[in-house]
Each structure stands twice: as C-alpha cells, then as structure tokens.
Amino acid sequence: MQPQLSIIIASFKNPGLIKLCIEAIQKNAEKIKHEIIVVDGETEERTHDLMKEKFANIKFIPNKNNVGFGKLVNQGILAATGKNLFIINHDIIVKEKSLQVLLRYLEDNPSVGMVGPKLINFDNTIQPSCFRFYSPLTIIYRRTFFGKFNFAKKHMNRFMMKNEKNNLPSDVDWIMGSAMMISRSALKKVGKLDNRYFMYFEDVDWCWRFWKKNLRVVYNPLAEVFHYHGKASKGKSALGSVVFNHLTRVHIISGFKFFLKFIGEKDPTKKYAQTKRK
C-alpha cells in the first residue's frame, strides 16, 4: 500500500544529528503511514554503521562525494513512493503533531503545492523561515556595508516579511529548504530541484516554479520543528566572507544563477494574484 508520506532526510557528515532526526520522526509519525529515506553526502563509515545497526529498515542512499543539497533531495525523490513528500535537513527535529498539521493542511487545500513549518531554535526562539523573493539588491544589502543604511534595512525587513507574519497559515514567496512538504501531484507539475545549484537558492528556485504553475507556497506556523541552524555562510565582514568563506561565495554564485535563469520574468506571485482577481 502506498505510504501517505515519504520523509526525505538530506544529510552530510553528522550521524549524531541523523539519529536524533530519525528518532523524533519515529516517535511523532506513528499515526501516519510513512517511509523514511536518508540520502547522505560524502558518506563516512560511522554513518554507514549507524544506518546498518540502528535503522536497517530505513532506505539509505549513500554518496561517495559531496554532491550538494539539490542532488541529494532529487535522489530521495526518485526513491520515494508516498502520496506526499516531506523534505528536511538532518538537523530538523520534528515536534509532536507537526507532521499531522502540515499533512492535513496540504491535503485539505488542493491549491497549495508546498507548505512549510515554523522553524525554532532549541531555546524556543523563532528562526526566519519564509521570505519575499530576492532581488540583486537583497544580496548587496546583506553582504556589504550598505546594509547599515535605513533604506537597506527597510528593504531587508520586507524581504524577511517582518511586518507581515501572523500566527495563522499565510501565502509567502518562498520557504527555507530545511523543511518543505509537497504533494506528489504538485511535484509532477513542477519537477524536481534544479541540480545546477550546489547549495543555496535551490529552494527559492523551486518555490518560484511552484508559483509559476499556480501552486501556492504556504508558511504554516501552527506546525513547529526544531532546527539546529549553523549559519555556515555568515562571515565576519562582507569582503572577508567573500574572500575566505567558501559557502558565502557559493551563496553569491547561486544567486547569480537564479537571476540569470529567470531574467525578464515577472514575480509569479503577482501573476497568480492577477489571475485570481479575474
């Protein structure tokens, strides 16, 4: 019988977090017919041992190399058989009823193609997890001294939707790829993640394409998950981070790929809104 939910965990060199992630799912997804798929990059012996000894019944897809987030997820999608898919990083710890809330919302709202939970730190503070689409200025303001000016702060507040969030589900431009639930019917319309992104912007790209297919992307704060967020691409200074932080350079390169890919296209959320008004 087809599972109601395929849970795809994209992981990289941290078996301790993988173990916690899986155990939380097993504890909180008992009432959902589900399967778990772990797709690991640059797999180490200790991760092989963990999956073999503790989770032999779980689908495990190792990779010899670090292939990037998008390719890991796409491998998991190819192995998934569920009616819906929940894609998470290995540093996500699902809370009680979070899976049920997301799944019920997705299945009860056929116009929604993707829904994401509220991401919280382990001290229960809230992480930014839903945003407006990037513009080139967004990256400039985030990565240079221009970000200190009031006009840049105003732009960034809009980007991070600081004045628009509430405690109820709401449409957003894109949600962070750390935790995304999608329906298989939406996946068939939109396709998998774009493998041209090694890391960063693959989630932005995907949400853009969901909106282009008139499939809503929704942030649902009624579902909460813990997220151990390392902020690996954040440097001490703009120039220093670009020169010395590899992940910052990857982020900027991915941004250029995104802008070049969709150059000339109008924001698909505005097109969707216009369609609904007609």
C-alpha positions as MATLAB code, in Angstrom:
seq = 'MQPQLSIIIASFKNPGLIKLCIEAIQKNAEKIKHEIIVVDGETEERTHDLMKEKFANIKFIPNKNNVGFGKLVNQGILAATGKNLFIINHDIIVKEKSLQVLLRYLEDNPSVGMVGPKLINFDNTIQPSCFRFYSPLTIIYRRTFFGKFNFAKKHMNRFMMKNEKNNLPSDVDWIMGSAMMISRSALKKVGKLDNRYFMYFEDVDWCWRFWKKNLRVVYNPLAEVFHYHGKASKGKSALGSVVFNHLTRVHIISGFKFFLKFIGEKDPTKKYAQTKRK';
ca = [
       0.000    0.000    0.000;
       1.319    3.439   -0.943;
       2.566    5.461    2.050;
       0.724    8.666    2.809;
       4.049   10.415    3.357;
       7.657    9.933    2.250;
      10.094   11.693    4.581;
      13.352   12.506    2.802;
      16.299   13.440    5.026;
      19.239   15.136    3.289;
      22.330   14.652    5.422;
      26.043   15.352    5.442;
      28.659   14.045    7.858;
      26.713   14.136   11.105;
      25.385   10.730   12.209;
      24.576   12.088   15.668;
      22.022   14.529   14.258;
      20.720   11.933   11.803;
      19.971    9.627   14.731;
      18.082   12.355   16.628;
      16.206   13.354   13.477;
      15.033    9.808   12.730;
      14.088    9.043   16.336;
      11.916   12.168   16.516;
      10.139   11.159   13.305;
       9.551    7.623   14.550;
       8.112    8.997   17.793;
       5.851   11.613   16.196;
       4.737    9.961   12.949;
       3.302    6.744   14.361;
      -0.254    7.503   13.166;
       0.871    8.345    9.621;
       1.638    5.601    7.121;
       5.097    6.735    6.121;
       8.508    5.776    4.874;
      11.854    7.370    5.747;
      14.625    7.871    3.206;
      18.069    9.086    4.255;
      20.271   10.447    1.469;
      23.796   11.192    2.638;
      26.617   13.142    1.024;
      30.295   12.117    1.222;
      29.237    9.196    3.396;
      31.570    8.150    6.183;
      31.946    4.734    7.776;
      30.306    5.871   11.022;
      27.166    6.861    9.116;
      27.121    3.501    7.309;
      27.438    1.779   10.684;
      24.631    3.825   12.250;
      22.187    3.081    9.461;
      23.085   -0.610    9.375;
      22.962   -1.157   13.140;
      20.150    1.173   14.259;
      17.978    1.780   11.202;
      18.350   -1.207    8.906;
      14.684   -0.949    7.856;
      15.113    2.602    6.525;
      16.023    3.342    2.919;
      19.601    4.624    2.905;
      21.272    6.182   -0.133;
      24.977    6.925    0.430;
      27.116    9.066   -1.852;
      30.871    8.867   -2.244;
      31.137   12.612   -2.947;
      29.579   15.810   -1.635;
      27.024   16.223   -4.413;
      25.114   19.173   -2.941;
      21.682   19.579   -1.363;
      19.609   19.549   -4.565;
      21.078   16.311   -5.890;
      20.631   14.627   -2.510;
      16.969   15.587   -2.411;
      16.403   14.519   -6.006;
      17.866   11.099   -5.247;
      15.418   10.819   -2.379;
      12.516   11.899   -4.583;
      13.354    9.175   -7.095;
      13.287    6.582   -4.294;
      10.111    7.916   -2.664;
       6.747    6.178   -3.147;
       4.482    8.310   -0.938;
       1.471   10.401   -1.954;
       3.185   13.382   -0.312;
       6.805   14.194    0.444;
       8.372   15.917    3.437;
      11.902   17.099    2.672;
      14.125   18.045    5.597;
      17.721   18.572    6.579;
      19.240   16.151    9.050;
      19.296   18.927   11.669;
      15.494   19.093   11.879;
      13.753   17.634   14.935;
      10.002   17.330   14.394;
       7.743   18.177   17.297;
       4.575   16.401   18.343;
       1.752   16.730   15.761;
       3.849   18.898   13.414;
       3.724   16.310   10.645;
      -0.002   15.790   11.082;
      -0.707   19.543   10.932;
       1.306   20.024    7.732;
      -0.114   16.941    6.057;
      -3.708   17.808    6.905;
      -3.275   21.349    5.618;
      -1.700   20.162    2.361;
      -4.401   17.565    1.712;
      -7.266   19.903    2.667;
      -6.092   22.702    0.359;
      -5.617   21.472   -3.229;
      -4.436   24.908   -4.412;
      -1.378   24.555   -2.137;
       1.640   22.852   -3.648;
       4.108   23.374   -0.810;
       3.795   24.080    2.901;
       6.479   24.695    5.489;
       6.509   24.826    9.308;
       7.755   27.398   11.761;
      11.459   26.802   12.455;
      12.532   27.329   16.037;
      15.806   27.205   17.920;
      16.271   24.873   20.844;
      15.691   27.792   23.209;
      12.272   28.248   21.525;
      13.209   31.478   19.760;
      11.939   31.754   16.185;
      14.140   31.450   13.105;
      13.315   33.314    9.880;
      11.890   30.677    7.542;
       9.686   32.461    4.998;
      10.612   35.329    2.716;
       9.871   37.540   -0.268;
      11.756   36.723   -3.451;
      15.296   38.038   -3.782;
      16.337   40.947   -5.898;
      20.022   41.705   -6.633;
      19.777   44.495   -4.056;
      18.894   41.951   -1.375;
      22.278   40.259   -1.740;
      24.115   43.591   -1.897;
      22.443   44.806    1.279;
      23.063   41.505    3.074;
      26.711   41.263    2.071;
      28.034   44.849    2.142;
      28.153   47.903    4.390;
      25.102   49.281    2.555;
      23.031   47.085    4.837;
      23.590   49.568    7.682;
      21.559   52.305    5.984;
      17.862   52.809    6.739;
      16.753   52.259    3.128;
      18.550   48.896    3.142;
      17.017   47.926    6.487;
      13.569   48.749    5.102;
      14.273   46.545    2.080;
      15.507   43.691    4.273;
      12.503   43.940    6.584;
      10.251   43.478    3.571;
      12.402   40.587    2.302;
      12.137   38.839    5.671;
       8.423   39.679    5.961;
       8.960   41.075    9.444;
       5.783   43.159    9.410;
       3.565   40.616    7.679;
       3.760   37.407    9.682;
       0.976   36.240   11.932;
       0.029   33.120   13.824;
      -2.036   31.618   11.018;
      -1.086   29.949    7.700;
      -0.318   32.514    5.012;
       0.959   32.635    1.438;
       4.641   33.536    1.118;
       7.045   33.827   -1.797;
       9.374   31.071   -0.622;
      10.142   28.935    2.393;
      13.505   27.687    3.563;
      14.523   24.308    2.164;
      15.275   22.977    5.646;
      11.672   21.714    5.862;
       9.241   21.580    2.938;
       6.176   19.363    2.442;
       4.838   18.942   -1.093;
       2.196   16.838   -2.790;
       3.143   14.320   -5.458;
       0.611   15.860   -7.848;
       2.408   19.211   -7.483;
       5.776   17.526   -7.992;
       4.574   16.094  -11.308;
       3.664   19.590  -12.497;
       6.770   21.405  -11.257;
       9.539   18.802  -11.458;
      12.441   18.138   -9.123;
      15.011   20.583   -7.767;
      17.402   22.194  -10.245;
      20.727   20.364   -9.964;
      22.632   23.396  -11.243;
      22.619   24.788   -7.707;
      25.177   23.074   -5.499;
      23.828   24.758   -2.382;
      21.535   27.731   -1.684;
      18.780   29.158   -3.905;
      17.511   25.735   -4.963;
      14.602   26.287   -2.563;
      13.999   29.820   -3.905;
      14.089   28.484   -7.468;
      11.674   25.670   -6.612;
       9.148   27.984   -4.956;
       9.326   30.352   -7.950;
       8.463   27.411  -10.196;
       5.620   26.300   -7.902;
       4.067   29.759   -8.157;
       4.539   29.727  -11.952;
       2.325   26.623  -12.010;
      -0.285   28.433   -9.899;
       0.563   26.317   -6.876;
       0.603   28.244   -3.624;
       3.545   28.193   -1.225;
       2.360   28.496    2.365;
       4.035   29.136    5.703;
       2.125   27.330    8.453;
       3.260   28.422   11.941;
       0.777   26.029   13.551;
       3.375   23.319   12.860;
       6.719   23.731   14.619;
      10.036   21.924   14.210;
      13.364   22.438   15.918;
      16.212   23.428   13.597;
      19.875   23.364   14.531;
      20.953   26.196   12.245;
      24.719   26.686   11.910;
      24.729   29.806    9.678;
      27.768   28.442    7.916;
      27.833   31.100    5.209;
      27.851   34.052    7.594;
      31.217   35.803    7.669;
      32.655   38.473    9.962;
      32.722   41.082    7.208;
      31.433   41.376    3.668;
      34.814   41.349    1.922;
      36.317   38.885    4.357;
      33.466   36.431    3.999;
      33.586   36.547    0.196;
      37.346   36.006    0.159;
      37.676   33.473    2.950;
      34.301   31.767    3.371;
      33.669   29.218    0.642;
      29.975   28.911    1.465;
      29.459   32.665    1.127;
      30.940   32.513   -2.360;
      28.663   29.569   -3.170;
      25.664   31.585   -1.964;
      26.539   34.548   -4.192;
      27.223   32.315   -7.215;
      23.892   30.557   -6.706;
      22.204   33.943   -6.532;
      23.635   34.907   -9.918;
      22.444   31.588  -11.371;
      18.934   32.298  -10.085;
      18.783   35.828  -11.501;
      20.158   34.734  -14.882;
      17.726   31.816  -15.091;
      14.637   33.950  -14.520;
      15.828   37.214  -16.053;
      12.945   39.084  -17.622;
      10.280   37.084  -15.801;
       7.751   38.822  -13.588;
       7.260   37.794   -9.981;
       4.947   34.750  -10.312;
       3.134   35.571   -7.061;
       1.852   38.791   -8.627;
       0.781   36.908  -11.764;
      -1.082   34.413   -9.565;
      -2.855   37.215   -7.722;
      -3.891   38.844  -11.010;
      -5.244   35.517  -12.266;
      -7.364   35.081   -9.140;
      -8.807   38.591   -9.454;
     -10.111   37.926  -12.979;
];
